[in-house]
Amino acid sequence: MTDPLLAFRSEFPILERCTYLVSNSLGAMPRTVPDRLAEFVDIWAERGVRAWADAWWQMPIGVGDEIAPLIGANAGEVAMMPNVSNAQATVLSALDYTGPRDTIVMTALDFPSVRYVYDHLAPRLGAKVVVVESDDGVSIDADRLIAAIDERTRLVAISHVLFRSAYIVDAARVAAHAHKMGALVSLDAFHSVGIVPVDVRALGADFLTGGVLKWLCGGPGGCFLWASPEMSAAYAPALTGWMAHARPFAFEADMDYTTGAARWLGGTPSIPALYAATEGPRIVRRAGINAVRAKSIRQTSRLIELADARGYSVTAPRDSARRGGTVAFDVPHGPQVAQELLARDVVIDYRPGAGIRVAPHFYTTDAEVERLVHEVDDILATEAWRKHESSRPAVT
């Protein structure tokens, strides 16, 4: 059967040179990105400082409009940020933790960089972080998570899809309970947007962060923050900068926040990253997120089947409705096997406690999925992994 999504392979040059199965870490670069970066160079060279008025000043919101359809948001509701740690810290800084609501609920499987922000910044703001543990290292029990959210909870700051296992948290159920308790919800959707259909309103999020680095194939430095219009009307971040000012070029000493998504911006953005960020999301929108999701389920199911047949320990949900786009499986001598896969131009990554992480995307062929596992077979059978016994683990 012909796979119509493979028509997009020609958009990504790296696919001509290797088997690329690491879009959960860094999506393949679209062929048109060099042209967009050249556009940045040209406008800077030709227009100089006038480039701000010509194009650059509006880019953090304009690029956000490219993301909005992929998360069920409206135009003007998404602001581009340099990274998700910064975006989550911005949300954290907008809320008051004095009085009875002084706790933030997170999970033990949230992305460490986000946990660092909350663990170290929240106490300085008067908040206490409550961490919900995992029984199996793969999933978070929704009942246990909900039980941790009570009248003292100010914010629930959790991942939509867990980075290590690709487990999809029942965010809508959690958010409904959080709102019942009077708490707000900030979702880290970095590992869901672009591989799983996301609708911020259906999920019940108050804030949602993510980035184009991974499944959206937009490169580093292009992350985003969605705040509901109600949140933007009610709150403003203490972590801020001149782009959030209502009159930035007045250079006033006192802060007067602008309205809408721009009030969540900070200082001067990374303009080159914003030029690169647009091409991948446009391709994903053309491919169609429902088609992308259906193919992902099929190929990750096949990976689990192949791993099971070999007795490998799989760190991924068996239920496809609870599985994002990644399957991790542990093999003997995993770090060294991962290094040899990379040497053979089968591009994956390795995570301690999870194993070799494999992330087929809409541009992946079924043959590439099969090739990965057969290469692992060969590496183990021939002991080719021994070439890397003194090497550091393959972490990409």
C-alpha positions as CSV (number, residue, x, y, z in Angstrom):
1,M,0.0,0.0,0.0
2,T,1.3,3.4,-1.0
3,D,2.1,5.7,1.9
4,P,1.1,9.3,0.9
5,L,3.2,10.8,3.7
6,L,6.4,9.6,2.0
7,A,5.9,12.3,-0.6
8,F,7.3,14.6,2.0
9,R,10.7,12.8,2.2
10,S,12.1,15.0,-0.5
11,E,11.6,18.0,1.8
12,F,14.3,16.8,4.2
13,P,17.8,16.3,2.8
14,I,19.2,14.3,5.6
15,L,16.9,11.4,4.7
16,E,18.9,10.9,1.5
17,R,22.0,10.1,3.6
18,C,21.0,8.1,6.6
19,T,18.2,6.3,8.5
20,Y,16.9,9.1,10.7
21,L,15.0,7.9,13.7
22,V,15.6,10.6,16.2
23,S,12.9,13.3,15.6
24,N,12.0,13.0,19.3
25,S,15.3,14.8,19.9
26,L,15.9,16.9,16.8
27,G,13.6,16.8,13.8
28,A,15.1,16.7,10.3
29,M,15.8,20.0,8.7
30,P,13.5,21.1,5.9
31,R,15.2,21.8,2.6
32,T,13.9,25.4,2.6
33,V,15.5,26.5,5.8
34,P,18.7,27.8,4.2
35,D,16.6,30.1,2.1
36,R,14.8,31.4,5.1
37,L,18.1,32.0,6.9
38,A,19.4,33.8,3.8
39,E,16.4,36.0,4.0
40,F,17.4,37.0,7.5
41,V,21.0,37.7,6.3
42,D,19.7,39.8,3.4
43,I,17.3,41.9,5.3
44,W,19.9,42.6,8.0
45,A,22.6,43.5,5.4
46,E,20.3,45.7,3.3
47,R,18.0,47.3,5.9
48,G,20.1,47.3,9.0
49,V,18.2,48.6,12.1
50,R,15.2,49.2,9.9
51,A,14.7,45.4,9.8
52,W,13.0,45.7,13.2
53,A,10.2,47.7,11.8
54,D,10.2,45.8,8.4
55,A,9.8,42.3,9.9
56,W,11.6,41.4,13.1
57,W,9.5,43.1,15.8
58,Q,6.4,41.2,15.0
59,M,8.1,37.8,14.5
60,P,7.6,36.3,18.0
61,I,3.9,36.5,17.6
62,G,3.8,36.0,13.8
63,V,5.8,32.8,14.0
64,G,3.5,31.8,16.9
65,D,0.6,32.1,14.5
66,E,2.3,29.3,12.5
67,I,2.1,27.1,15.6
68,A,-1.4,28.0,16.7
69,P,-3.3,25.7,14.3
70,L,-1.3,22.7,15.6
71,I,-2.5,23.3,19.1
72,G,-6.0,24.4,18.6
73,A,-5.2,28.1,19.4
74,N,-6.3,31.2,17.7
75,A,-4.0,33.7,15.9
76,G,-2.3,36.1,18.3
77,E,-2.4,33.7,21.2
78,V,1.1,32.1,20.9
79,A,4.3,33.8,21.8
80,M,7.7,32.5,20.7
81,M,10.3,32.0,23.5
82,P,14.0,31.0,23.4
83,N,13.4,27.7,25.3
84,V,10.8,25.9,27.3
85,S,12.7,26.3,30.6
86,N,12.4,30.1,30.1
87,A,8.7,29.8,29.1
88,Q,7.8,27.7,32.1
89,A,9.8,30.1,34.4
90,T,7.8,33.0,32.9
91,V,4.5,31.2,33.8
92,L,5.9,30.4,37.3
93,S,6.8,34.1,37.8
94,A,3.3,35.3,37.0
95,L,1.5,33.8,40.0
96,D,1.3,34.6,43.6
97,Y,2.1,31.9,46.1
98,T,1.4,33.7,49.4
99,G,-1.6,32.6,51.4
100,P,-3.3,29.3,51.3
101,R,-2.4,28.4,47.7
102,D,1.3,27.8,47.9
103,T,1.9,24.4,46.2
104,I,2.9,23.3,42.7
105,V,2.1,19.8,41.6
106,M,4.6,18.0,39.3
107,T,5.6,14.4,38.5
108,A,8.8,12.5,38.9
109,L,8.9,11.9,35.1
110,D,8.6,15.5,33.9
111,F,11.6,16.7,31.8
112,P,14.5,17.5,34.1
113,S,15.2,20.9,32.7
114,V,11.7,22.0,33.6
115,R,12.0,20.4,37.0
116,Y,15.2,22.3,37.7
117,V,13.3,25.6,37.1
118,Y,10.5,24.7,39.5
119,D,12.6,23.0,42.2
120,H,15.0,25.9,42.4
121,L,12.9,29.0,41.6
122,A,9.6,28.1,43.2
123,P,10.9,28.0,46.8
124,R,12.3,31.5,46.3
125,L,8.8,32.7,45.3
126,G,7.3,31.1,48.4
127,A,6.0,27.9,46.8
128,K,6.4,24.3,47.6
129,V,6.7,21.6,44.9
130,V,4.9,18.4,45.4
131,V,6.1,15.6,43.2
132,V,4.0,12.6,42.3
133,E,6.0,9.5,41.9
134,S,5.8,6.7,39.2
135,D,5.3,3.1,40.1
136,D,6.9,1.7,36.9
137,G,9.1,4.5,35.5
138,V,6.9,4.5,32.4
139,S,3.6,6.1,33.5
140,I,2.0,8.3,36.0
141,D,-1.1,7.0,37.7
142,A,-3.9,9.6,37.0
143,D,-5.7,8.8,40.3
144,R,-2.5,9.5,42.3
145,L,-1.9,12.7,40.4
146,I,-5.4,13.9,41.0
147,A,-5.2,13.0,44.7
148,A,-2.2,15.4,45.0
149,I,-4.2,18.4,43.7
150,D,-6.1,20.0,46.5
151,E,-7.2,23.4,47.9
152,R,-3.6,24.4,48.5
153,T,-2.6,23.8,44.9
154,R,-1.8,27.0,42.9
155,L,-0.4,25.4,39.8
156,V,-0.2,21.9,38.2
157,A,2.9,21.9,35.9
158,I,3.2,18.6,34.2
159,S,4.2,17.0,30.9
160,H,1.6,16.1,28.4
161,V,3.8,13.3,27.0
162,L,6.6,12.0,29.2
163,F,10.0,12.3,27.5
164,R,11.5,9.0,28.7
165,S,8.6,6.7,27.9
166,A,6.3,8.6,25.5
167,Y,3.4,8.0,27.9
168,I,0.5,10.3,27.3
169,V,-0.9,11.7,30.5
170,D,-4.6,12.1,30.7
171,A,-4.2,15.9,30.9
172,A,-7.9,16.7,30.3
173,R,-9.0,14.7,33.3
174,V,-6.2,16.2,35.4
175,A,-7.0,19.7,34.3
176,A,-10.7,19.3,35.0
177,H,-10.0,18.2,38.6
178,A,-7.4,21.0,39.0
179,H,-9.9,23.6,38.0
180,K,-12.5,22.1,40.3
181,M,-9.9,22.6,43.1
182,G,-9.3,26.2,41.9
183,A,-5.8,25.5,40.6
184,L,-4.3,26.5,37.2
185,V,-2.6,24.1,34.7
186,S,0.6,24.5,32.8
187,L,1.3,21.7,30.3
188,D,4.7,21.0,28.8
189,A,3.8,19.7,25.4
190,F,7.2,19.5,23.8
191,H,6.9,15.8,23.2
192,S,3.4,15.9,21.9
193,V,2.9,18.8,19.5
194,G,3.7,17.6,16.0
195,I,3.2,13.9,16.6
196,V,-0.1,13.8,18.7
197,P,-3.2,15.9,18.0
198,V,-3.3,18.7,20.6
199,D,-6.1,21.1,21.4
200,V,-5.4,23.4,24.2
201,R,-9.1,24.1,24.9
202,A,-10.1,20.4,24.8
203,L,-7.2,19.7,27.2
204,G,-8.3,22.4,29.5
205,A,-4.9,24.0,29.8
206,D,-4.4,27.5,31.1
207,F,-0.8,27.6,29.7
208,L,0.9,25.3,27.3
209,T,4.6,25.3,26.3
210,G,6.5,23.4,23.6
211,G,9.0,23.8,20.8
212,V,9.7,23.2,17.2
213,L,13.0,21.5,17.8
214,K,11.6,17.9,17.8
215,W,8.5,16.7,16.0
216,L,7.9,20.1,14.3
217,C,11.4,20.1,12.5
218,G,12.0,23.7,13.2
219,G,15.4,23.7,14.8
220,P,16.7,25.0,18.2
221,G,15.7,28.3,19.7
222,G,12.1,28.2,18.6
223,C,9.9,27.4,21.6
224,F,6.4,28.7,22.3
225,L,4.1,29.7,25.1
226,W,0.3,29.7,24.8
227,A,-1.7,31.4,27.5
228,S,-5.4,31.4,27.4
229,P,-6.9,34.9,26.8
230,E,-8.3,34.7,30.3
231,M,-4.8,34.2,31.7
232,S,-3.3,36.9,29.6
233,A,-6.0,39.3,30.9
234,A,-5.5,38.3,34.5
235,Y,-1.8,37.8,34.9
236,A,1.6,39.2,33.9
237,P,5.0,37.7,34.5
238,A,7.6,39.1,36.7
239,L,10.2,37.5,34.4
240,T,9.8,40.0,31.6
241,G,11.5,42.4,29.2
242,W,11.0,45.3,26.9
243,M,9.1,43.4,24.2
244,A,6.3,42.9,26.7
245,H,5.9,46.7,27.3
246,A,3.0,48.5,25.8
247,R,5.3,51.3,24.5
248,P,8.7,49.6,24.3
249,F,10.3,52.4,22.3
250,A,9.3,55.0,24.9
251,F,12.0,53.5,27.2
252,E,9.9,54.2,30.3
253,A,11.4,53.3,33.7
254,D,8.2,51.6,34.8
255,M,6.7,48.5,33.3
256,D,3.3,48.8,31.6
257,Y,2.4,45.4,30.1
258,T,1.0,45.2,26.7
259,T,-2.1,43.0,26.0
260,G,-2.5,39.5,24.6
261,A,0.3,37.0,24.0
262,A,3.0,39.7,23.7
263,R,2.8,40.4,27.4
264,W,4.6,37.1,28.0
265,L,7.6,38.0,25.9
266,G,10.9,39.0,27.4
267,G,14.0,40.7,26.0
268,T,15.3,40.8,22.5
269,P,14.4,37.5,20.7
270,S,16.7,35.2,18.7
271,I,15.6,36.3,15.2
272,P,17.6,33.8,13.2
273,A,15.9,30.9,15.1
274,L,12.5,32.4,14.3
275,Y,13.3,32.4,10.6
276,A,14.3,28.7,10.8
277,A,11.3,27.8,13.0
278,T,8.5,28.3,10.4
279,E,9.3,25.8,7.7
280,G,8.8,22.5,9.7
281,P,5.4,23.4,11.2
282,R,4.1,24.4,7.8
283,I,5.1,20.9,6.4
284,V,3.5,19.2,9.4
285,R,0.3,21.1,8.8
286,R,0.3,20.1,5.1
287,A,0.9,16.4,6.1
288,G,-2.0,16.6,8.5
289,I,-1.6,15.7,12.2
290,N,-4.2,13.0,12.1
291,A,-2.4,11.2,9.3
292,V,0.9,11.7,11.2
293,R,-0.6,10.2,14.3
294,A,-2.0,7.2,12.6
295,K,1.3,6.4,10.9
296,S,3.1,6.9,14.2
297,I,0.9,4.4,16.0
298,R,1.4,1.8,13.2
299,Q,5.2,2.1,13.2
300,T,5.7,2.3,16.9
301,S,3.4,-0.8,17.3
302,R,5.7,-2.6,14.9
303,L,8.8,-1.6,16.8
304,I,7.3,-3.0,20.0
305,E,6.4,-6.2,18.2
306,L,10.0,-6.6,16.9
307,A,11.4,-5.9,20.3
308,D,9.1,-8.3,22.0
309,A,10.0,-11.0,19.6
310,R,13.7,-10.6,20.7
311,G,12.9,-10.4,24.4
312,Y,14.0,-6.8,24.8
313,S,12.7,-4.8,27.7
314,V,10.4,-2.1,26.2
315,T,10.0,1.3,27.9
316,A,6.8,2.5,26.2
317,P,3.1,2.1,26.8
318,R,1.5,-0.9,25.2
319,D,-1.8,0.9,24.8
320,S,-1.4,3.0,21.6
321,A,-3.9,5.6,22.9
322,R,-1.5,6.3,25.8
323,R,1.7,6.2,23.6
324,G,3.4,9.2,22.0
325,G,5.8,8.9,19.1
326,T,8.8,7.1,20.7
327,V,9.6,3.6,21.6
328,A,12.6,2.8,23.9
329,F,13.9,-0.7,24.3
330,D,16.9,-1.9,26.2
331,V,19.3,-4.4,24.7
332,P,22.5,-6.0,26.0
333,H,25.4,-3.5,25.9
334,G,22.9,-0.8,25.0
335,P,25.2,2.3,25.1
336,Q,27.7,0.5,22.9
337,V,25.1,-0.8,20.5
338,A,23.7,2.7,20.2
339,Q,27.2,4.0,19.3
340,E,27.6,1.4,16.6
341,L,24.1,2.2,15.2
342,L,25.2,5.8,14.8
343,A,28.4,4.7,13.1
344,R,26.2,2.8,10.6
345,D,24.2,6.0,10.0
346,V,21.2,4.7,11.8
347,V,20.5,7.8,13.9
348,I,18.9,7.2,17.3
349,D,19.6,8.2,20.8
350,Y,20.2,6.5,24.1
351,R,18.9,7.4,27.5
352,P,19.9,5.7,30.8
353,G,17.0,3.9,32.3
354,A,15.2,3.7,29.0
355,G,17.6,2.3,26.4
356,I,17.7,3.0,22.7
357,R,15.0,5.5,21.8
358,V,13.5,5.2,18.4
359,A,11.3,7.8,16.9
360,P,9.9,7.2,13.4
361,H,8.1,10.2,12.0
362,F,5.8,10.9,9.0
363,Y,8.8,10.8,6.6
364,T,10.0,7.4,7.9
365,T,9.7,4.3,5.7
366,D,8.6,0.9,7.1
367,A,11.9,-0.5,5.7
368,E,13.8,1.9,7.9
369,V,12.0,0.7,11.0
370,E,12.8,-2.9,10.1
371,R,16.4,-2.0,9.3
372,L,17.0,-0.6,12.7
373,V,16.1,-3.8,14.5
374,H,18.0,-6.0,12.0
375,E,21.1,-3.8,12.5
376,V,20.8,-4.4,16.3
377,D,20.6,-8.1,15.6
378,D,23.8,-7.9,13.5
379,I,25.7,-5.8,16.0
380,L,24.9,-8.2,18.8
381,A,25.6,-11.3,16.7
382,T,29.0,-10.1,15.4
383,E,29.9,-8.3,18.7
384,A,30.5,-5.1,16.7
385,W,29.5,-3.3,19.9
386,R,32.9,-4.1,21.4
387,K,34.4,-1.4,19.3
388,H,32.8,1.1,21.6
389,E,33.5,-0.4,25.0
390,S,35.7,2.6,26.0
391,S,33.3,5.1,24.5
392,R,31.0,7.4,26.3
393,P,27.2,6.6,25.9
394,A,25.5,7.8,22.8
395,V,23.4,10.7,24.1
396,T,22.1,13.0,21.3
